[in-house]
Amino acid sequence: MDDCIDLSALAAPEPMDRVLDWLDAAAPGACQAFLLPRMPYPLFDHLARRPCDWETEPQPDGRAVVTIRRNASHDQS
């Protein structure tokens, strides 16, 4: 997890805001892992509405690593 951005010490909603800020600014093809304080269920709805794919890895201590890949923009009509 050397390239993972650790957001696990931040209070809600800061981790989600930072992940979404990264995603909105990321170039197509960019990929980033984030260590979050818990399984980010509210984040998943936001990710589903954006041009990205993601994987979630629960950690033994209750935290979660979410890896996001920015896709090319798509029509959100």
C-alpha positions, 0 to 999 in steps of 0.5 A, spaced: 500 500 500 505 504 498 502 508 493 495 508 497 493 515 500 491 514 507 485 518 509 483 513 515 484 518 520 479 523 517 472 525 520 466 524 515 465 526 510 472 528 508 475 522 506 469 521 501 470 528 499 477 527 497 476 521 493 471 525 489 475 531 488 481 526 486 476 523 481 473 529 478 480 532 477 483 525 474 485 524 467 482 518 463 486 512 465 488 514 472 488 509 478 489 511 485 488 507 491 485 510 498 485 507 505 478 509 508 476 508 515 471 504 514 467 500 508 464 507 504 457 505 502 455 512 501 461 513 496 459 507 492 452 511 490 457 517 488 462 512 484 456 509 480 454 516 477 461 517 475 466 515 469 470 510 473 471 502 475 473 501 483 474 495 487 474 495 494 478 490 499 476 490 506 481 490 511 482 486 518 481 492 522 475 494 519 478 499 514 477 499 507 482 500 501 478 502 495 482 503 488 479 507 483 480 507 475 478 513 472 474 512 465 473 516 459 467 521 460 460 518 458 453 521 457 450 521 463 443 523 461 
